[in-house]
């Protein structure tokens, strides 16, 4: 089912749902091209939906739809199918690659199955703090290596939202975790990211792949002690009641992204292709401008978060590491001290890794730029 309620939000909630549906049908009928976009999350954009207004792994999708339709002067209509109606992330990305749909949501971690060089972005502490990721994302080097790697496989990164992963532990854990050794013996749910799994093999914890749908009950019932995730994603799916503590380890990201099919994009008239890219730029700028506010006020995981925000309101304890404590995590997971990480970097791309680290840790600007013009 297509989610065509975006304009309800964009209209400030003033239109009745029936009027919104009629407007969307008229826009679709008048368009020259249909851009079908699949999202693996259910959006809270019009009456009857649940969840937070900012579903982090598809953050910016409503803005992208509105911007593309406006920039193309109505020649492109963006038809959105959310809630996983067109498949989960891995399936969606394959559909985008094949051209079955023109756009879809998928993290770069899941995309690494199709584009192996993306794995080097997950090397523990390779990138560092959030500003470093933005600096890398808007660089010519990112275009030349990582975007090119995806485009060689008929995929274009429209926009991305790199949320830091943190160690999140259930209420059943009574140990206050601040250092790697505090995780000894704990079972931590991990994703399919090869580098994430390697990191937990290095730490004194057990990396435990488990189906996402089973994670809540596994935490609640004590089957496992925690998970490694961007807290916003956990909050969006209702994890707050079972999370007792969150530790800002921040060694890698949930780099959630919206992807386009390169063949479809390149076949557009030049002015319409530019309209799509301008729409992507508007969405990317929106994500960049709002992500700190969302972390603070919606998910409640910042030092200055209000008491009634997100995890803080749910009673979850946020642990902010000191610089000395963070240095211990970085030393434990350092590339220099772990041959397995060195081997992984050599496998996925030593030059790409070295370049990413250099750019991320430079003093270049972090502000969004029109990356396709670099």
Buried (B, 14 or more C-beta within 10 A) or exposed (E): EEBBBBBBBBEEEEBEEEEBBEBBEEBBEEBEBEBBBBBBBBBBBBEEBEBBEBBBBBBBBBBBBBBBBBBBEEBBBBBBBBBBBBBBBBBBBBBBBEEBBBBBBBBBBBBBBBBBBBBBBBBBBBBBEBEBBBBBBBBEBBBEBBBEBBBEEBBBBBBBBBBBBBBBBBBBBEEEBBEBEBBEEBBBBBBBBBBBBBBBEBBEBBBBEBEEEEBBEBBBEEBBBBBBBBBBBBBBBEBBEBBBBBBBBBBBBBBBBBBBBBEBBEEBEEEBBBBBBBBBBBBBBBBBEBBEEBBBBBBBBBEEBEEEBBBBEBEBBBBEBEEEBBEBBBEBBEBEEBEEBBEBBEEBBEEBBEBBBEBBBEEBEBEBBEBBEE
